[in-house]
Amino acid sequence: MVNTKMERTEARAGKNTEWRLSNGENGHFLNVIFSKEIENEMKDNRNFSFNRFESEQLNRLRPLVETLESNYELILDNNVIGSDFLPLSSKDAAHLLKKVAV
């Protein structure tokens, strides 16, 4: 099992929430950006908790981080998540990754 480090890199009000999941063995990372639009819609709909969704989504991406061979970014917005607000599996998220230069 790979040691995956999770750190919030952006959490200011009015900004998208950003997390960095880093692979402890090879140093590659995945930046996960949660659209402010999703957070606001979840807060408006009392049946959904953004914090819970955020936590579940990050946990589902951990296996993907273990296989990274470069650095990537994943932007989660309404186009990706939809109105059901269900977290993506690692398999579904893999084709949405965008390579980033360091």
C-alpha positions in Angstrom: 0.0 0.0 0.0 1.3 3.4 -1.0 1.4 6.2 1.5 -1.0 8.9 0.1 -0.7 12.4 1.5 -3.8 14.6 1.4 -3.6 18.3 1.9 -6.1 21.1 1.3 -4.4 23.8 -0.9 -7.3 26.2 -1.3 -10.2 26.8 1.1 -10.9 30.5 1.0 -14.5 31.7 0.8 -15.6 32.4 -2.7 -13.0 30.2 -4.3 -13.0 26.6 -5.5 -11.9 24.1 -2.9 -8.6 22.4 -3.9 -6.9 19.4 -2.6 -3.6 17.7 -3.4 -3.3 14.0 -3.1 0.4 13.0 -3.3 1.9 9.6 -3.9 4.4 9.0 -1.1 6.6 6.7 -3.1 7.2 8.5 -6.4 6.1 12.1 -5.4 3.5 12.4 -8.2 0.3 14.2 -7.3 -3.3 14.7 -8.3 -4.8 18.2 -7.7 -8.6 17.8 -7.2 -10.6 21.0 -7.7 -14.2 21.0 -6.4 -16.2 23.7 -8.1 -17.7 26.4 -5.8 -20.9 25.9 -7.9 -21.2 22.3 -6.7 -20.7 23.3 -3.1 -23.3 26.0 -3.3 -25.9 23.7 -4.9 -25.4 21.1 -2.2 -25.8 23.7 0.5 -29.1 24.9 -1.2 -30.4 21.3 -1.3 -30.5 20.3 2.4 -30.4 16.6 1.6 -26.7 16.8 0.6 -23.6 17.6 2.6 -20.7 19.0 0.7 -18.2 18.0 3.3 -19.4 14.4 3.2 -19.3 14.4 -0.6 -15.8 15.9 -0.6 -14.5 13.3 1.8 -16.1 10.3 0.0 -14.7 11.6 -3.4 -11.2 12.0 -2.1 -11.3 8.5 -0.6 -12.4 7.1 -3.9 -9.5 8.7 -5.7 -6.8 7.3 -3.4 -6.3 4.1 -5.5 -5.9 6.2 -8.6 -3.1 8.3 -6.9 -1.2 5.1 -6.2 -0.9 4.4 -9.9 0.1 7.9 -11.1 3.2 8.2 -13.3 3.0 11.9 -13.7 1.2 14.9 -12.1 -2.5 15.5 -12.9 -5.4 17.8 -12.2 -9.1 16.8 -11.9 -11.8 19.4 -12.0 -15.1 18.4 -10.5 -18.0 20.6 -11.6 -21.6 20.2 -12.6 -20.7 18.8 -16.0 -18.7 16.0 -14.4 -20.8 15.2 -11.2 -24.3 16.1 -12.4 -27.3 16.7 -10.2 -27.1 13.4 -8.4 -24.0 14.5 -6.5 -22.5 11.0 -6.4 -18.7 10.7 -6.1 -16.8 9.4 -9.1 -15.0 6.1 -8.9 -11.3 6.0 -9.7 -12.0 4.2 -12.9 -14.5 6.9 -14.1 -12.2 9.7 -13.0 -9.1 8.3 -14.7 -10.2 9.5 -18.2 -10.9 13.0 -16.9 -7.4 13.7 -15.6 -5.4 16.5 -17.2 -1.6 16.4 -17.1 0.0 19.4 -15.4 3.5 20.7 -15.8 5.5 21.4 -12.7 
